[in-house]
Amino acid sequence: MRLMIAEDSILLREGLVRLLRDEGHEVLAAVGTAEALTEALADQRPDVVVADVRMPPTHTDEGLRAALGIRERWPTVGVLVLSQYVEGRYARQLLSGQPEGVGYLLKDRVVQVDEFLDALERVAAGRAAFDPEVVRQLLGGSSHGDQLARLTVREREVLAEMAQGHGNGSIAGRLHISQSGVEKHINAIFDKLELPGGAGYSRRVLAVLRYLGT
């Protein structure tokens, strides 16, 4: 996988570079500002950009705005943004466009190496990868609370796993249920949320993500 990293913390940036190279990935650029990231993208295209939400000079949303710009200009480049805290507004901004190849993780998740690498793989494959805590807060704050209230506890668990970007087989393993059971829960979720089922895993997940982002 070809990657670019934009993170103003030198320790975290260099740690990510070492981790990713040790895993056999190619790091094309590792920079400390959103401006430097944009300059690096002018010369070559990675599979995924990993960017901090808050970067110099104001440390507000420079990284997020850079990520949104990348998605608009180069939609085939995946974007995985990192944040110190759950910032629902930023997550919804990412969801409001095309959620294919988009991820949002808390920085604490990076130290859980397997989960971080799995999120990268999902984003590179054109799927979504949202931190479980981000998904929990989006579910809790959804304006469609009446419809969400129709879901059973198990259906909410399946929905949360779907929103994180997991496939049916992965959901079955994580929740210790059969894959056919997962499929039945997904059909029930779409019926209760009045969402078109569509054909194929990615379309169903995108519909859920769009729903949660409204």
C-alpha positions in Angstrom: 0.0 0.0 0.0 1.3 3.5 -0.9 0.7 6.0 1.9 1.1 9.7 2.9 1.1 10.9 6.5 0.2 14.4 7.7 0.7 14.7 11.4 2.3 17.7 13.3 3.5 15.5 16.2 7.0 14.4 15.2 6.9 11.4 17.6 3.6 10.1 16.3 4.5 10.9 12.7 7.8 9.0 12.9 6.2 6.2 14.8 3.6 5.7 12.1 6.3 5.8 9.4 8.3 3.1 11.1 5.2 1.0 11.8 3.9 1.1 8.2 7.3 0.4 6.7 7.8 -2.5 9.0 4.5 -3.8 7.7 5.7 -3.7 4.2 3.9 -0.5 3.1 5.5 2.4 1.1 5.4 5.8 2.8 5.6 8.3 0.0 5.7 11.4 2.3 5.4 12.2 6.0 4.7 15.9 6.6 3.7 18.2 9.5 1.2 20.6 7.8 -1.8 20.4 5.5 -0.1 22.7 3.1 2.9 20.3 2.8 0.5 17.4 2.3 -1.2 19.2 -0.7 2.2 19.9 -2.2 3.2 16.3 -1.9 0.0 15.2 -3.6 0.9 17.4 -6.6 3.7 15.0 -7.5 2.3 11.5 -6.7 -0.9 9.7 -5.6 -1.0 7.4 -2.6 -3.6 4.8 -2.0 -4.5 6.3 1.4 -3.7 9.6 3.2 -3.5 9.5 7.0 -4.1 13.0 8.3 -4.6 14.6 11.7 -7.8 16.7 12.0 -6.1 19.6 13.8 -2.9 20.9 12.3 -0.9 24.1 12.1 -1.2 27.0 11.9 -4.5 27.3 13.9 -4.8 23.7 15.1 -8.5 23.7 14.3 -9.6 21.9 11.2 -6.7 22.2 8.7 -6.3 18.5 8.4 -10.0 17.9 7.9 -10.3 20.6 5.2 -7.3 19.1 3.5 -8.9 15.6 3.6 -12.2 17.0 2.2 -10.2 18.7 -0.6 -8.4 15.5 -1.4 -11.7 13.6 -1.7 -13.1 16.2 -4.0 -10.1 16.5 -6.2 -8.8 12.9 -6.2 -11.8 10.7 -5.2 -9.8 7.5 -5.7 -7.4 8.4 -2.9 -8.6 7.0 0.4 -8.5 9.3 3.5 -8.1 8.2 7.1 -8.3 11.1 9.6 -7.1 10.9 13.1 -8.6 12.9 16.0 -7.8 13.2 19.7 -11.5 13.4 20.6 -14.8 12.4 19.0 -15.9 15.4 16.9 -19.2 14.5 15.4 -19.3 17.6 13.2 -16.1 16.5 11.5 -17.3 12.9 11.1 -20.5 14.1 9.5 -18.6 16.4 7.1 -16.7 13.3 5.8 -19.9 11.3 5.6 -21.8 14.1 3.7 -19.8 13.5 0.6 -18.8 10.1 -0.8 -18.1 7.8 2.2 -16.3 5.3 0.0 -12.7 5.0 1.1 -13.1 7.2 4.2 -12.2 6.6 7.8 -12.2 8.4 11.1 -10.2 7.0 14.1 -9.4 8.3 17.5 -5.6 8.5 18.1 -5.9 6.1 20.9 -6.8 3.5 18.4 -3.5 3.8 16.6 -1.7 2.0 19.4 -3.9 -1.0 18.8 -1.9 -1.8 15.8 -4.1 -4.6 14.4 -7.2 -2.4 14.4 -5.3 0.5 12.9 -3.9 -1.6 10.1 -7.3 -3.2 9.5 -8.8 0.3 9.2 -6.2 1.2 6.6 -7.0 -1.9 4.6 -10.7 -1.1 4.6 -10.1 2.5 3.5 -7.7 1.4 0.7 -10.3 -1.1 -0.5 -12.9 1.7 -0.8 -14.8 0.9 2.3 -15.5 2.8 5.5 -13.6 2.6 8.8 -15.1 4.6 11.6 -14.0 4.4 15.2 -16.5 2.4 17.4 -16.7 5.4 19.8 -17.5 7.7 16.8 -20.2 5.4 15.6 -21.7 5.1 19.1 -22.0 8.8 19.4 -23.4 9.2 15.9 -26.0 6.6 16.7 -26.8 8.2 20.0 -27.1 11.7 18.4 -29.0 10.7 15.3 -32.0 12.8 14.4 -33.8 9.6 13.5 -34.1 8.4 17.1 -37.7 7.1 16.6 -36.6 4.8 13.8 -33.5 3.6 15.7 -35.7 2.8 18.7 -37.4 0.2 16.5 -34.2 -1.8 16.4 -33.4 -4.7 18.7 -30.3 -4.7 20.8 -28.7 -7.2 18.4 -29.7 -5.2 15.3 -28.1 -2.1 16.8 -24.9 -4.1 17.4 -25.0 -5.2 13.8 -25.6 -1.7 12.6 -22.7 -0.3 14.6 -20.4 -3.0 13.1 -21.6 -2.2 9.6 -21.0 1.6 10.2 -17.4 0.8 11.2 -17.0 -0.9 7.8 -17.0 -4.5 8.7 -18.2 -7.1 6.2 -20.8 -9.7 6.9 -18.3 -12.5 7.7 -16.3 -10.2 10.0 -19.5 -9.1 11.8 -20.5 -12.8 12.3 -17.1 -13.5 13.9 -17.1 -10.4 16.1 -20.6 -10.9 17.4 -20.4 -14.8 17.5 -23.4 -15.4 15.3 -23.9 -17.1 11.9 -23.4 -15.2 8.7 -27.0 -16.0 7.7 -28.1 -14.5 11.0 -26.1 -11.3 10.1 -27.9 -11.1 6.8 -31.3 -11.5 8.4 -30.5 -8.7 10.9 -29.3 -6.5 8.1 -32.5 -7.0 6.1 -34.5 -6.2 9.3 -32.4 -3.1 9.9 -33.1 -1.7 6.4 -36.8 -2.5 6.7 -37.1 -0.7 10.1 -35.0 2.3 9.0 -36.8 2.5 5.6 -33.6 2.3 3.7 -33.3 0.7 0.3 -31.5 -2.6 0.6 -29.7 -2.5 -2.7 -27.4 -5.2 -4.0 -24.0 -5.7 -2.5 -22.3 -5.1 0.8 -20.8 -1.6 0.0 -24.1 -0.1 -1.1 -25.8 -1.2 2.1 -23.0 0.2 4.3 -23.0 3.5 2.4 -26.7 3.8 3.0 -26.3 3.3 6.7 -23.5 5.8 6.9 -25.5 8.4 5.0 -28.4 7.8 7.3 -26.3 8.3 10.4 -24.7 11.4 8.9 -28.0 13.3 8.4 
